[in-house]
Amino acid sequence: MAHDVRVVTEAELRGVLTLDRALTDVIEKAFATLAGEGVVMPPVLSMALEAAHGEVDVKTAYLPGFDGFAIKVSPGFFDNPKIGLPSLNGLMILFSAKTGLVQSLFLDNGYLTDLRTAAAGGVAARHLAPAQVDTAAVLGTGVQARLQMEAAHQERPFRRLLVWGRDPAKAARYAEDMGARLGIPVEPVAEIGAAVAQSQLVVTTTPSRSPLITRDMLHPGLHITAMGSDQEGKTEIAPEVLAAVDLYIADRRAQCEVMGELAPAIAAGAIPGRSVELGDVIAGAAQGRGADSDVTLCDLTGTGAQDTAIASHVAGLLDQTAVGSVIRA
Amino acid sequence: MAHDVRVVTEAELRGVLTLDRALTDVIEKAFATLAGEGVVMPPVLSMALEAAHGEVDVKTAYLPGFDGFAIKVSPGFFDNPKIGLPSLNGLMILFSAKTGLVQSLFLDNGYLTDLRTAAAGGVAARHLAPAQVDTAAVLGTGVQARLQMEAAHQERPFRRLLVWGRDPAKAARYAEDMGARLGIPVEPVAEIGAAVAQSQLVVTTTPSRSPLITRDMLHPGLHITAMGSDQEGKTEIAPEVLAAVDLYIADRRAQCEVMGELAPAIAAGAIPGRSVELGDVIAGAAQGRGADSDVTLCDLTGTGAQDTAIASHVAGLLDQTAVGSVIRA
């Protein structure tokens, strides 16, 4: 039986949705729901296309109380920049959770993923960073390095931002762009240790495969959000950091054991002392930061729950509009 | 960077693609490729939505030599018929295997899945059924019961078809429809054993959760294609049948161990003697039917390789046409 499917492009989505605290609220609710009963979130489907230097991930989750569920496909093809294309692409499909019918196709080229990923960083800052953040630091200079600090700044309006990047030219450009965007001083730093030493909030956003943050860099009153590692083999945080922090917070423990910072830590026998899931902290089922002086580490691998939440949210925003194309399928 | 995505509906797809031997050739090639080097076919992503009596499967495969790969989403929501909707739906997405960009969206409501599933039955008949099939039988009366026997008849033009269904009225309707379609006598039979006894080719197409075909029904020169079981818990073939046949052929052994007839057989300790994959038979790497008198069983669970093959095939057919809508995403 034919039914209407709304197809919405990246440009159209950019017109209706930006990164703000309301979106962080949406993602916060997704994590809170994830902590409750009745959630179904299968393991990520991952396919490596070695011949093309590519990989594809498929994520999904059913969240009770949501009318729909998203299936999100994220291809990453790392030779694309050589031919003028972005590495990351993809789309989200929103299905009715009652009938399984396709409702909306978001041809977002990864835009919704960018936003829901950054908003998860906002949630982490909201619930885990010290109440007062004077200085923040970011490792990496790409899209997430920008969006993450925008979301974090909305939650903890730090007065100064430090940026470290492998490429000094990119770090300089980041400092210029983000200084203008956030209206605060943004300074490139040459050493990761120096950046961490001065900061109460650090966000790591790189595709690194060897640790960038080591135990000697930790200091009282530090929160780290590590969001770069989302594939087996990636890591930004040394195993001994996980063993040393006062609290390790996973977006989803089962995923972090496979593709997050927990994977190499477990392999090295560096088991976090106290360890909770982000949703449990939001829902009040687990304590987050205990004291201002605690050192906390939040490990974000990206969950299908966030995809279902943002896709449902966008569908709601579009509901009474004529945005997109309607195809009778 | 914006690029063009072609969106094609079920009605449009029905206009360009039907079940014929050329399509069986396409699926045969998919299986042959699956037997070779360089294939990447991750386990099926499966999500059960118990509250809605639904399930969703996601399949994909990268096949060397194919320019694209499909990701196929198949929702099954079994309360849909109560509100006038079909249980099965879904879509296929074709991505470039070089850049990961979305190329085509096939809003097929499961039509391409129906065809590629039936064509796999055609491939099984082509390579595994006795050379002469006078009488064939089908268990089940639904869409696949129809398409499977159409594909099988193209390969082995049997002179008579027997049909067994739980609901005699549906079996009678099937007999009438398919008699007209195939131009041969189609007769409903009340007992499965009687249907199998008279047939050289039997295809099982039901969602049964307990065995329909038992060891006592086997006779020399019988080929069975079992395609109903595609989820954990489903089964149409008794475990002792798998232990008794001369050759057990899996579409993909790793999948059949989870969601095919091999799952309950292994659990019951009934291990097939000689066991091969369909692709190995096609590629000549393994022997199929040895003698006309052999009893063979082919277990089809449905592979992402078939999805990639049919999606690529359709994209090729549409290449120089204006079928569908082009959306600049």
HADDOCK unambig.tbl for C-alpha pairs under 7 A between the chains (distance, minus, plus):
assign (segid A and resid 1 and name CA) (segid B and resid 85 and name CA) 6.62 0.50 0.50
assign (segid A and resid 9 and name CA) (segid B and resid 329 and name CA) 4.98 0.50 0.50
assign (segid A and resid 10 and name CA) (segid B and resid 329 and name CA) 6.18 0.50 0.50
assign (segid A and resid 40 and name CA) (segid B and resid 47 and name CA) 6.89 0.50 0.50
assign (segid A and resid 42 and name CA) (segid B and resid 46 and name CA) 6.93 0.50 0.50
assign (segid A and resid 42 and name CA) (segid B and resid 47 and name CA) 6.24 0.50 0.50
assign (segid A and resid 45 and name CA) (segid B and resid 45 and name CA) 6.04 0.50 0.50
assign (segid A and resid 46 and name CA) (segid B and resid 42 and name CA) 6.92 0.50 0.50
assign (segid A and resid 47 and name CA) (segid B and resid 40 and name CA) 6.87 0.50 0.50
assign (segid A and resid 47 and name CA) (segid B and resid 42 and name CA) 6.22 0.50 0.50
assign (segid A and resid 52 and name CA) (segid B and resid 98 and name CA) 5.66 0.50 0.50
assign (segid A and resid 75 and name CA) (segid B and resid 100 and name CA) 5.36 0.50 0.50
assign (segid A and resid 76 and name CA) (segid B and resid 100 and name CA) 6.74 0.50 0.50
assign (segid A and resid 77 and name CA) (segid B and resid 99 and name CA) 5.70 0.50 0.50
assign (segid A and resid 77 and name CA) (segid B and resid 100 and name CA) 6.12 0.50 0.50
assign (segid A and resid 80 and name CA) (segid B and resid 99 and name CA) 6.15 0.50 0.50
assign (segid A and resid 85 and name CA) (segid B and resid 1 and name CA) 6.62 0.50 0.50
assign (segid A and resid 89 and name CA) (segid B and resid 100 and name CA) 6.95 0.50 0.50
assign (segid A and resid 89 and name CA) (segid B and resid 101 and name CA) 6.40 0.50 0.50
assign (segid A and resid 90 and name CA) (segid B and resid 101 and name CA) 7.00 0.50 0.50
assign (segid A and resid 90 and name CA) (segid B and resid 102 and name CA) 6.92 0.50 0.50
assign (segid A and resid 98 and name CA) (segid B and resid 52 and name CA) 5.64 0.50 0.50
assign (segid A and resid 99 and name CA) (segid B and resid 77 and name CA) 5.71 0.50 0.50
assign (segid A and resid 99 and name CA) (segid B and resid 80 and name CA) 6.15 0.50 0.50
assign (segid A and resid 100 and name CA) (segid B and resid 75 and name CA) 5.37 0.50 0.50
assign (segid A and resid 100 and name CA) (segid B and resid 76 and name CA) 6.75 0.50 0.50
assign (segid A and resid 100 and name CA) (segid B and resid 77 and name CA) 6.12 0.50 0.50
assign (segid A and resid 100 and name CA) (segid B and resid 89 and name CA) 6.97 0.50 0.50
assign (segid A and resid 101 and name CA) (segid B and resid 89 and name CA) 6.40 0.50 0.50
assign (segid A and resid 101 and name CA) (segid B and resid 90 and name CA) 7.00 0.50 0.50
assign (segid A and resid 102 and name CA) (segid B and resid 90 and name CA) 6.91 0.50 0.50
assign (segid A and resid 107 and name CA) (segid B and resid 329 and name CA) 6.05 0.50 0.50
assign (segid A and resid 329 and name CA) (segid B and resid 9 and name CA) 4.97 0.50 0.50
assign (segid A and resid 329 and name CA) (segid B and resid 10 and name CA) 6.17 0.50 0.50
assign (segid A and resid 329 and name CA) (segid B and resid 107 and name CA) 6.03 0.50 0.50
